[in-house]
Amino acid sequence: MVYYLAIDIGASSGRHILAHFEEERIVLEEVYRFENGIHAENGTLVWDVGHLFDEVKAGIAACKKLGKIPQTVAIDTWGVDYVLLDADGREILPAVAYRDKRTADAQAPVSALIPPQDLYARCGIQHQNFNTIYQLYCDKQSGKLGRAKRFLMMPDYLSYKLTGVCKNEYTNATTTNLVNAESKAWDDGLLGLLGIDPGLLQPLSQPGTVVGPFKQEIQAEVGFCATVLLAPSHDTASAVAACPLDDDSVYLSSGTWSLIGTENGQPILSEEARKANFTNEGGVEYRFRFLTNIMGMWLFQNIRREIGKKLTYDEMMQLAMQSDYRKTFNCNDSTLTAPDSMIGAIQALLGEELPLCDVLSAVYHSLAASYQAAVAQIERLSGKQIGKILIVGGGSKDRYLNELTARVTGKTVMTGLSEATALGNLLSQIMYDRDMTLSEARNTVRKSFPIKETTI
């Protein structure tokens, strides 16, 4: 039996998922799960990369215990965050998390170096105050960047720790706002304007590229050797790779973030697209993910944490369904990025104190309204007429949000790929092993997983 292993790490949790074929159907099996999260260190929000790597290894070792040895392994994570290495290949810590407030004062000086219009015309990436370009500017100002010899996005770094090989993967690199959308390579002119040494960066590699075998010490620790490949290492790129999209459909990758968009052969770099804050992130086979970011399950995650996790997500959903409250708020308001109290921040936006059921109802209706607005913008900016929304990821299990989305948008909602991110990661390994195109891989998804339809 040939096994493939996806290591899929999100902002709140990670999991190791094995895949194999039974006849022509892909079968998935979760073998390990762990918690992840940001923590404060000396007033800065950071990732514990040592913990992350220990969990990566623990999940790989779990495959050995099951007697299911993967032939290949690939890693995907969230975007924009990175680890810097010094001349000896050691981490320059801390690995600051994108939700840290350090980039708040970086917008103006970067805009003085390159106006936002010019930056978008080069890279086509939506403005987010946590984009890598601003993080690197902060590291340059602090002197941290001057000590660095290698720049690795988070999944690049974890692959390096397994293999000792440094590579920069294309899809995640595009989230940095430093990749030229036309050339699909690092923008050396932009790097020069920012005073960033191009020698920090490796030439961009496509998903399906071999990184290398496990290092000897890793083999000894986990009990076997496998080949590490590059997945579409930005988790949304992996999720979209798994989506069996039609010409009239958009995807909605529903997790910590709700990412909604369409897939194009060329970037849309218009001023109208910039003002709408749409992004052109890289995908498999150099397709472009034309999408916008909406703060998604992050809202529910923080509310649940704030109430001491006394309710499950299903119980929170049921509570919201009992409410008649319909007032909405801007899901992307900056006060929701990392509030001390999510409930308090939402109530402030709504302008009134509310019981929990009404707060939750407001979140549901606000998300559905934001999806409707995004679909309308996609239709206007791309010229496409959208008929279907394919919701994938963990958030696709939320029946009430699916129903509201169908009702508010008037579109047919399709669900069924709750493990889309891991599946897209695995497809890149299968494509490498079986010499398949993305279209062929997506046909395999159609045969392997039932897609459900929600209409109102």
N, C-alpha and C positions, 0 to 999 in steps of 0.2 A: 504494500500500500504506500503510495506517495502522499506525504503530508506537506502542507504549507502553513507557516505560522505568521499571523498578523499580530503585531504589538501596537495596540491602538490606545493612545494616551490623551485624555482630555484634561481640562482644567480642574475637574473635581474627582476623576477616577481614571484608572487604566485597566485594560484587560488584554489577555492573550487568547487568541481564538485560532484554533486549528481548522484547516479545511482539507477535505479529500473528495474524490469523485466516487459516486455510486452510479454505475452506468454513465449517463451524461449529465447527472445532476450534482451540483455542488452541495456538500453537507458540511455544516458548521458545528463546531464544538468549543464552548468556552472552557478553558482549562485553568484560568487563574484570573483573579480580580484584585485590585488594590486601590486604596484611596490616594488621592493627590490633592494638593491645595497650596495656596499662597500662605506664607506666614510673615510676620513682621520681625525684622532683625535690625536693631539699632535705628528704628524709625523708618526703615525701608521695606517694601513688600518684595519678597524674594521667593524663588523656587529652591527647594532642597534637592539639588541635582544628584547628590550622593545617595539619597533615599530613592530617587527615581531609578538610578542605575541598579541599585540593589534589587528593586522590585522587577526590573527588566530581567535580571539574571534568575530571580526566584521563579518567575513564570516560565522561563526557558527550561529550568531544571524540572519543573512540574511535568513537562512533556516526557522527560526521561523516566520519571516515576510511573507514568501511564504506559510506558512502552510504545509511545507514538512519536518517533523522531522526525522532526521536519527536515525536508530537503533544503528549503530556503526559509529565510526570516526577513521581514521588513518592518519598519517602524514609521508610524505617523503620529504627529502631535498637532497642537494648535500652531498658529502662525506668529510672526513678528518677534518672538523672543529667541535669545541666542546665548551662547557661551563663548567667551574669548579664551584663547590659549596663549601661553607665553612661549619663548624660544625653546623651552624644554618639554613642550606639550602638556604643561600643567594648567589647570583651570585658574583664571583670574576671577576670583569670586568677590562679591556675591553675584549670582545670576539673577538680575533684577527682573521682576515680573511686570508685564505690560500695564497692569492696573496701578502701579506706583505713580505718585503725583509728580515725579521728577521732571517729566516732559512738559509740564504746564507752561513753563517759561521758555521752552525751546521753539515754539511755533514762530514767533516774530523774528528771531535771528536767522532761522533757516529760510523763512520767506524773504528776508532781505538778501540772502545769497542767491535764491532762485524763486521767483514769484510763483504762487500756486498754479496759475494758468500754464506756465512753462513746465512746471513739474508734472502736471497732469498730461500735457501734450507729449511728454517723454515717456512716462511710465503708466499712465492710465489708471492709477490706484487712488481710491477714494481717500479723502482726508480723514484720518483718525489721529487724535493727539498722541496715541501710543505707538504709531507706526515706527518701524525699526529706524528709519532715517532720523527721527527725533531722539530715539534712545542712543544711537551712536553719536549724535551731536553732543548729548550730555556726557557720554564717556570720553569724548574728545576734550571737552571743556574741563573735566575733572582730572585728566591725565591718564585715566585708565586705558584708553585706546592706544596711547603711546607705548605701553608695555606689551601690547598684543602682537602676535605673529600669525595667528589664525583666527578666523571668524567662522563659527559653525552654528547654523540654526539648531534648535533643540533636537530634532530627530537626527540631523547630521552628527551632532555631538554624541548621541547615544550609540549610533552606528560606529563612530570612531572608537568609542570605549570598548566595543565588542571586537573590533578588527584591527585597530591601530591605523586605519586609513582615513584620510580627510577628503571628503567630497561635499560639494554644495549642490543640493537637488533643486531643480528648476521650479516646481510648483510652489514650494515654501519660500524660495528666494523671491518670488514675485511679490510676496506680502511685505517685503522690506521697503518698497517704494524706491528701489535702487536699480531695478531691472528695466531696460528699455523695451517697451512693448513691441516695437517694430523689429528690432534686431534679436530680441529674446535672449539677450546677454546682459551682463553687468554693464551699466552705463558709465564708461570711464570718464566722460566729460562731466557728468554729474558728480562722480566721486572726487574729481579734481576741484570742482567748485566748493565741495564740502571739506576738502583737505583730508580725505580718507585714502589711505594707501591701498591701491588695487592689489598689492601683493598679499593682503590679508585674505583674499578671496580666491577660491578655486574656480576654474571654468565650470559653467553650469552643466549638470548631467541630468538626463531624462529618467523618468521612472522606468524601472526594468534594468537599469545599469547595475552591474556587479560592483559591490564595495569590496568584498573579500571574505575569506573564511574567518571563523572565530580565532582569536589569538590562542596560543597554547595554554595560557593561564585560565582563560575562559573555558576552553575545552575541559580542562581538569576540574573546574568548579561545577560545570553543568552536566558533565558526563558524556558529551558527544560533540561532534563538529558539524556545523551547518554553514551554508553560504549566505551572507547578508546581501540583500538586494536593496536598491532604492525603490520604495513605494512612491506613489504620489504623496509626498510626506507631509503636505498640509492636509489636515483631516478633512476639510471641505473638498479639496481636490479628489481625495479618495472617495468620499461620499458621492460626489457627482459622477465619478468614473463608473460607479455601480448603477447609476440611474438609467433605466431603459427609456430614454427621452424620445419624444416625437417632435415634429416641427412646431406643433401648436402647444407644447407643454413647457412649464417652468418647473424647476426643482425648488424645494424648500427643505434645507438641511436644518432640522430642528433639534438643537442641543442647548448648551450654555448660551450660544448665539443662535438666532434664526437667520440663516443666510438664504436669500431668495433671489433667483436669477435664471438666466437662460444661457445656452451654450452657443458660441459664435466661432466662425472660422477666422475672423479678423477683429481686432480691438475697436471699440467705439470711443474715440478720443475727443468728441465734440465738447464745446464749452457747456452746452446744455446738459450733457452727461456729467460733467464735473460739478455743475451747480446742483444737480440732483444727488450728488455724492454716491454715484455708482462706480464700481471698480471693475477692472479687467484683469483678473488673476489668471495665472497660467494653469492649464490643465494637461491631461494626457494627450499625446500626439499633437502638442502645440495648439490645442483648442483653448479658447478663452472663456472663462467663467465670468460673464457680465452680471454682476450681482450687487446687492446692497446688504449691509449688516444691520440687523435689528436685535436689540438686547432681548434674548429669548428666555429659556428656562432659568437663566441666571436670576431672574426676578423671583420665580418660585423657590429656587434653591435657597436664596437668602431669607425669604419669608419663613420657610420651613426651619432653617437653622435658628432664626430669631425666636421661634416658638418652642425651641428645645426639641425639635423633631418629634413632637407629640402626636402629629398627624402624618399619615402616609400621603404620597402624592395623590392617590386615588381618593382618599378622604378629603383632601383639600379641593379636589375637583368637585366632589359631591356637595361640599359646602358652598362653593361658588355657584353651582347650579340652582341652589335654593334661594339665591339673592335676585332681587328685581333691579339692582343698581346697574345703571348703564353708562354712567359718565366715564370718559376716557382721558388718557394722558399721553404725552410723548414718551414712548418706550426708550428712546435714545437720549433722553435728557441727561446731561453730564452728572447731575446729582445722584443718578442711579448706578454710576460706574463702580463705586466701592463705598457705599454709605455705612455709617455705624448702625443705622436702623433702616432697613429697606421699607418696612411698614411706615415709618415716620416720613421717609423721603417721598413715598407715593402719596401719603395723605397731604403732604405739603403741596405737591403738584395738583392734587384735586381740590385743595383749598378747604378741607374739612376733615374732622376726625370721624372714623368709620369703624364699625365692627369688622372682624376678620373676614366674614363672608362677603361683605361689600368690597373690601380691598382686593380679595381674590377675583371677584367678578370683574372689577375694573381692569385687572391685569389681563384676564381672558379677552375682554372686549377690546382693550387697547391693542393687544397683539393682533387680533383678527382685523381690526381697522388698519393697522400698519401694513399687514399683508395685502389688503385691498389696494392701498395707496401705491405699494411697490409694484404690484401687477400692472396697474394703470400706467405707471412710469415706464415699465419695461415695454409695454405695447407702444407707447409714444416714441421712446428713444430708439427702439430696435426695428419698428415697423411691422412687428409680428402681431398676429391676432391670437391671443392665448385662450385656450379652451379648458386646459387641465393643469392642475397643480399636483405634482408628485411630492408628497411629504415623506421624508426619510429621516432616519436617526431615532434616538430615544424618545424625542418629543412626539413622534408619529403615533405613539401608543395612547396619547391623550385624546380620548374619544370626543370630549366636549369641545376641545380646541379645533379638532378636525371639522366637527359639525358647524361651529361658528364660522370657520374659515370658508366653508362651502356656502353658507348662508349669506355672509357679508360680501364675498367676492362674486357670487353667482357663477363660479366655475366648478367643474367636476374635480373633486379631491380624490387622489389615489394614494393609498398607503400600503404598507406591507414589508418595507425594507428597514426594519428597526436597527439592523446591524449594518447599515449601508457603508459606514466609514471603514469598518474592518473588512467588509466584503470587497470594497474598492481596492484596499491594500492587497488583499489576497488575489484579486483579478490581475494586478500587475505582475504578481509572481507566476500565475497561471499563464498569462500572455507570454512571459519570458520562457517558461518551460515548454509550452505547446506551440509557440510561434503563432499566436493569435493576434488579430487586430482588435481594437477596442469595440468595433461593431460586432464582431464575432463573440467577444466576451460578454457583451450586453445581451446578446441572444441567449447565451447560456444562463444568464440571470433570469430572463423571462421564463425559461424552462424549469428553473430550480426553485423559484419563490413565487407564491401566489400574490398578486397585486389586487387589493380590495378597492372598491369604488364607493365614495360617499357623495350623494347628491341631496340637495334640499329643495 
